[in-house]
Amino acid sequence: MRRPSAAGGWPAILYTLKMGSRSGGLLRMWKALRTRNACKTCALGMGGQKGGMVNESGHFPEVCKKSVQAMAADMAGAIRPGFFSEFPFQKMRGLGPRELESAGRLTEPLFAGPLDQGYRAISWDDSMKRIIDSLKATSPDETFFYFSGRSSNEAAFLLQLLARFYGTNNVNNCSYYCHQASGVGLSSVTGSGTATIDLEDIDRCDTMFLIGGNPASNHPRFMRSLMDLKRRGGRVIVINPMKELGLERFKVPSDVRSLLFGTRICDEYLQLRIGSDIAAIVGIAKQVLREDAVDHEFVTNHCEGWEQWRRFVEECSWDSIENSTGLGREQLQKVGSIYARSERTILAWTMGITHHAHGVANVQSIAALAMMRGMLGRPGCGLLPLRGHSNVQGIGSVGATPVLKKPILDAVERRFETRLPEKPGMDTLECMERASAGGVRVAFCLGGNLFGSNPDSVFASEALRQVDLVVYLSTTLNTGHACGLGRETIVLPVQARDEERQSTTQESMFNFIRMSDGGQQRHEGPRSEVDVILDVAEGIVPDAPLDFDACRDHAAIRELIASVIPGWGEIGSIDSTRREFTVDGRVFHEPRFPTESGKARFHVVDPPSSSLEHDQLQLMTVRSEGQFNTVVYEEEDLYRGQERRDVILMNPSDIHRLGLQVDQHVTVHSEAGSMDRILVRPFDIAIGCACMYYPEANILIPRSVDPASRTPAFKSVAITIES
């Protein structure tokens, strides 16, 4: 399949028209996208009270293929009668993520017991009784509650409270498999685990670093901000092992000039080896020191640990940096000089930074690079983790974590006049490992695809198989419903965000809280996540110090959130004001930080060493232009020129060195597992590196994690290839 000359453009427009036609017509799609609901895909955020396809700055139209894909899935018809008879589990496991998603909307509860060969429909009353009876008969320590970033703040806040009133802190979320390293790393530097900037800061910067990410595929609307940056004379520095089409040239569909002629995005492209980001950052920092471009006032008066970090940078040799990164000294010095001349730089990253055994160290190093030039604590510069799910930040903010931050813990205990469980909760992978050991009897999953997002797919399936009851709240089918079965499994159909009868809220990666109005229910059967959670709560903790019936009014939940979550006070009055807001205390436009000293902290972290054998490659898993997280909407990856997903993308020199041929079928091995009949494809990727598609390649991903964040190393995998 041939790659286009630029990403975006007319193919994106034509795809949108096609999806609109499939979903009942363009007018129907347009009306759905224009409702006052937050976008359902990435955490860049748009929609809400300003109207659909409008961002917090008021810009319109803000829409992309991801938005259309997610909306089309929610507008789909119901799963046809007879589907589950035609597709018992053995056949369901043969369906890919795209085929399961496209089967249609779930509209009735499903159940499978230990002797069932497939799902069968049951009533809501029966399903709720089974769930409540199982939880009442189970020790809270033998349960866990998993949260997807697509759920609302209201549902997440209630469910984590339910879990803790029930007696467990085994509360975790999908960020442990994506950006938890960002939160831990940023907290260790600034005292806050989120972006230090707001959306308007992007319009003020003159330089942008994009490290370990591909927003052209995963955050397409972000490309408009990069286009605007380029038009005002700014610079874009890309650090990525893969040459991504959209980071070189992009056609913004909503801008006529860009649509017709395209926009050159990157000024410098550092195509380093996988996992060598710290070494590259040190190389750039060495040039900043050489040009004496350090902001001495900032590092002296507003930081801790500067002298130690400066000595560390000076002592790192250029030979070690070049050997680690595969980059030349001149390349890094050139980027360092660009950075040294910048007045306002934003450093942004995605999971190419966090999906390593040294993910937190990566984030700390990026922050150090920002601090040495004073690119923190003032407008137009700062740190930006580009998050995926539309509310992944929000669910963490409202307490969907195994350890509540002390201010939240104290506020909850005061508000409800009770003591919460003291035993530390388990993170996501720890819960899966406990399940594998037979220590989990009930798993309750609020959306998402826990199986599909897990490293080591064989382990994940076997771990969930040890659980007595697995409960999924879902809108459509995914691979977890076929491969992540417990001894008993219940799938509950829930409403999409724009179908809720009451409003809900979501938090963007810029700490901006939106209110979604909800709308008309498209199918009979699905229920609100909040209502399902409250039904469970009334059944298992009827004496809890919370009026569950009152919480059926979402405004009451928001008042509770306002009373216990720091910085969220305005959510308590949002029903009357309709005023969306930025969470207090997170955006740093002045050099004052919520650390003990009030200063930001430098961290000295050594670059990791590579220990590959001569016949090994370093594997990274990636998402395609045609997918969102574990959901695959299209098999093809247009921007990488791939018409299928069962491929391994390799540098042509590695293909030749290993004696392979293009389109040859091979078996890929790792310490975790193997994949057969994978096609070899050439790609512009750093020598010694390879790429395969997530989530299918998760079977190859070991359960090694970053010790500080417990995020699995999805992009630090040694593989061998057998022809």
C-alpha positions, -999 to +999 in steps of 0.1 A: +000+000+000+014+034-010+018+061+016+002+095+008+025+126+004+012+141+036-010+131+065-045+145+070-060+164+041-086+151+016-084+114+027-094+125+062-123+145+048-135+117+025-133+092+054-154+115+076-180+117+048-180+079+045-184+073+082-212+099+083-230+081+055-226+047+073-241+062+104-274+072+089-264+103+069-241+133+072-267+154+088-273+129+116-235+127+122-232+165+121-260+169+147-244+143+170-210+160+168-225+194+175-242+184+207-229+199+239-209+169+249-171+164+254-153+145+226-151+108+234-116+101+222-083+118+232-077+140+262-070+171+240-106+179+246-133+198+228-171+202+230-190+207+262-209+238+270-195+259+241-210+233+218-196+203+199-164+208+179-155+239+199-124+240+222-120+261+254-106+290+233-137+291+212-122+278+180-145+260+156-144+234+139-124+212+162-129+176+149-109+147+136-112+112+123-110+098+159-140+119+169-160+106+140-149+070+145-160+070+181-193+087+174-200+063+145-194+034+169-219+048+194-244+055+166-243+019+154-272-004+155-277-031+181-258-064+178-280-085+156-302-114+170-284-147+169-249-132+170-239-150+201-253-183+189-233-180+157-202-169+176-195-190+207-163-182+225-141-204+203-153-184+172-153-150+190-116-155+198-109-157+161-124-122+156-101-092+157-107-060+176-122-043+145-147-072+139-158-072+175-163-035+177-182-033+144-207-060+156-228-032+170-240-019+203-246-041+234-283-037+244-289-064+270-269-080+299-249-111+289-238-140+311-214-169+307-209-196+334-181-222+336-200-247+314-213-222+288-197-222+254-208-186+247-228-157+261-265-158+267-288-129+275-301-125+311-323-098+327-310-068+345-325-081+378-307-114+374-274-098+365-275-073+394-284-101+419-255-122+407-231-093+411-244-082+445-245-117+459-209-124+447-195-092+463-214-098+496-200-133+498-164-121+490-137-106+512-131-070+499-094-078+497-102-105+471-117-079+447-105-052+425-122-023+406-107-012+373-116+021+356-115+032+319-106+068+310-137+070+289-160+070+319-173+102+336-160+119+368-193+112+384-192+075+378-155+072+388-159+092+420-189+070+430-172+037+422-140+045+441-161+055+471-182+023+468-150+002+467-136+019+498-169+018+518-170-018+508-136-023+524-108-022+497-083+002+482-079-022+452-089+007+429-069+013+398-072+026+362-060+024+327-033+051+332-011+024+349-007+010+314+000+044+297+008+077+315+013+067+351+050+074+346+041+109+336+022+115+368+048+101+390+077+118+372+060+152+372+049+150+408+085+143+418+095+175+400+067+201+404+045+185+431+017+181+406+012+151+382-004+169+353+005+193+325+019+226+337+003+246+309-031+255+295-042+254+259-035+291+254+001+285+262+006+266+230-004+297+211+024+316+230+053+293+225+080+296+198+094+260+201+078+227+206+096+194+214+075+163+204+092+133+221+082+097+217+048+104+202+028+106+169+000+131+174-007+131+137-023+097+142-033+098+179-041+134+186-049+148+151-064+181+163-031+189+179-016+193+145-035+225+140-016+240+169+016+229+153+005+245+120-002+278+138+032+275+156+050+271+122+031+300+107+043+324+133+079+313+127+082+287+155+102+255+155+092+219+160+117+193+172+107+157+169+125+129+188+112+095+176+128+062+164+103+061+135+100+086+107+063+094+110+047+110+079+024+133+098+053+148+118+070+157+086+041+170+066+004+174+075-026+189+058-050+203+083-085+197+069-101+227+085-076+252+071-079+258+033-042+268+028-029+238+047-055+215+030-044+226-005-006+229+000+002+211+032+022+223+062+058+213+069+058+203+106+093+193+119+124+214+117+147+188+131+140+151+134+162+131+159+157+095+149+172+079+179+173+043+191+144+030+212+149+038+248+178+062+245+158+094+252+178+103+283+211+102+265+197+124+238+184+149+263+218+150+280+234+157+246+210+187+240+217+199+276+254+198+270+250+222+241+229+245+263+257+246+288+283+251+261+264+282+249+258+294+285+221+296+278+211+284+313+185+305+331+207+310+362+181+331+381+155+303+377+177+273+386+192+292+416+160+307+431+133+283+420+149+248+418+167+222+439+195+199+427+207+221+398+244+218+406+243+180+408+224+178+375+248+202+358+278+181+369+261+150+357+256+165+322+291+177+320+305+143+330+285+124+304+308+117+274+298+124+238+310+089+229+285+073+253+257+096+241+264+088+204+267+050+211+235+050+230+213+071+207+228+062+173+228+100+166+257+122+157+271+148+180+264+175+154+227+166+153+222+170+190+243+202+191+221+217+164+190+210+183+206+223+215+214+255+197+178+259+186+167+254+221+193+278+235+178+306+214+142+299+222+123+322+245+093+300+251+095+262+247+069+235+255+081+200+258+055+174+250+056+136+251+035+105+248+040+068+256+072+065+237+086+081+269+064+063+295+064+027+281+099+019+294+114+003+325+128+038+330+097+058+322+097+080+353+134+088+347+126+098+311+100+123+324+123+136+350+150+142+324+126+161+301+116+183+330+153+189+338+159+201+302+130+225+306+141+238+340+177+245+330+164+271+306+136+284+328+109+269+306+087+263+336+066+286+358+058+312+332+033+317+303+040+301+269+063+273+282+062+242+302+056+204+303+028+186+284+021+148+286-002+141+256-027+118+272-050+094+254-085+088+269-108+117+271-112+115+309-082+094+319-069+124+339-103+131+355-108+096+369-074+098+386-082+133+399-114+121+416-098+092+434-097+061+411-062+052+424-050+026+448-036+052+472-056+084+478-036+116+481-036+126+517-056+158+513-083+138+495-082+110+521-085+134+550-113+153+533-133+121+525-130+109+561-141+142+574-170+146+550-184+112+557-173+108+593-157+074+587-124+057+584-114+043+550-094+011+546-057+015+556-043-015+537-026-002+505-044-010+473-029-029+444-021-012+410-034-026+378-007-052+370-005-062+407-042-070+406-037-092+375-008-109+392-029-115+423-057-129+401-032-152+385-022-166+419-059-172+428-063-143+451-091-124+433-127-136+434-145-106+418-132-081+392-154-051+384-144-032+352-159+002+345-154+002+307-122-003+288-105-036+278-083-048+307-073-080+288-065-061+256-044-035+272-024-059+294+012-070+287+017-107+282-017-116+267-015-153+276-008-144+312-037-119+312-062-144+298-051-171+323-052-146+352-088-135+346-098-172+341-089-177+378-114-150+389-148-163+401-167-133+385-156-107+360-180-078+354-177-055+324-196-023+318-194-017+281-210-001+251-196-025+224-177-058+223-140-060+225-113-087+228-117-088+266-152-101+263-138-131+243-104-137+259-107-121+293-134-144+308-137-153+344-152-185+357-184-165+354-186-133+333-213-106+331-213-079+305-236-050+313-246-026+284-242+011+294-250+044+277-225+064+258-217+099+271-241+117+248-269+093+257-270+100+294-302+115+307-282+138+330-250+158+325-216+144+333-181+160+334-147+152+319-112+166+325-088+173+296-050+169+296-049+207+301-068+203+335-099+218+319-133+205+332-161+202+306-197+194+312-215+171+288-253+175+285-260+139+275-289+133+252-314+109+237-309+072+243-302+054+210-312+019+222-335+004+248-316-016+274-283+002+282-282+020+315-263+049+329-230+039+346-239+059+376-272+041+380-255+007+377-229+017+404-256+030+427-276-002+423-246-023+433-238+001+462-273-001+477-270-039+475-236-044+492-231-014+515-266-002+524-253+013+557-225+033+541-224+070+552-237+082+518-272+088+506-270+067+474-305+076+464-297+113+465-267+106+442-291+096+414-291+133+408-257+139+393-256+174+407-254+159+442-223+139+431-207+170+418-213+188+451-195+159+469-166+161+445-163+198+451-162+192+489-133+167+489-112+171+457-087+200+459-090+226+431-124+213+420-146+237+440-163+252+409-178+218+400-202+222+429-220+251+411-215+241+375-251+230+372-263+265+378-234+285+362-228+261+333-192+276+336-165+251+327-132+257+344-095+249+349-086+230+380-069+253+405-032+249+414-020+229+384-011+254+357+022+272+366+025+307+351+046+317+381+076+299+395+058+286+426+053+249+430+033+227+454+064+210+468+076+212+504+102+238+495+080+256+469+108+248+443+110+224+414+134+195+417+162+183+394+167+145+394+200+129+383+192+097+364+217+076+344+209+067+308+199+030+306+223+006+290+213-016+261+221-053+263+208-067+230+225-097+214+237-095+178+206-113+165+181-093+186+161-062+178+144-037+202+107-038+197+082-010+203+044-014+200+024+014+184-011+024+175-022+030+139-039+059+123-071+037+122-074+029+159-080+044+193-063+026+222-073-010+220-102-002+196-094-009+160-116+009+135-097+001+103-072-026+095-051-003+073-026+022+086-027+048+059+001+070+072+026+042+074+015+026+041+003-006+057-029-024+045-028-049+074-017-052+110+001-086+111+034-070+102+067-062+117+083-029+105+121-030+103+150-010+090+159-023+056+195-028+067+183-051+095+162-070+070+193-076+049+215-083+079+192-110+093+188-126+058+152-118+055+130-108+026+103-082+023+068-098+028+084-130+041+064-148+068+084-150+101+079-159+137+087-132+163+099-144+197+103-126+230+107-139+266+069-136+270+057-154+239+058-156+201+037-146+170+036-167+139+031-157+102+041-121+107+050-103+075+084-084+073+080-049+060+107-022+055+102+011+073+122+042+081+130+032+117+163+034+136+187+006+130+183-022+155+147-013+162+114-028+151+077-020+154+045-040+157+009-031+163-007-029+198-028-046+211-022-077+189+016-077+198+009-076+235+015-114+235+052-105+231+053-080+259+069-092+292+055-081+326+086-060+333+077-026+347+091+008+357+097+003+394+086+038+403+053+039+383+046+002+377+040+010+340+048-019+318+077-016+293+056-019+261+085-003+241+115-020+257+112-055+244+141-076+231+130-099+202+144-124+178+131-133+144+128-168+131+124-173+093 
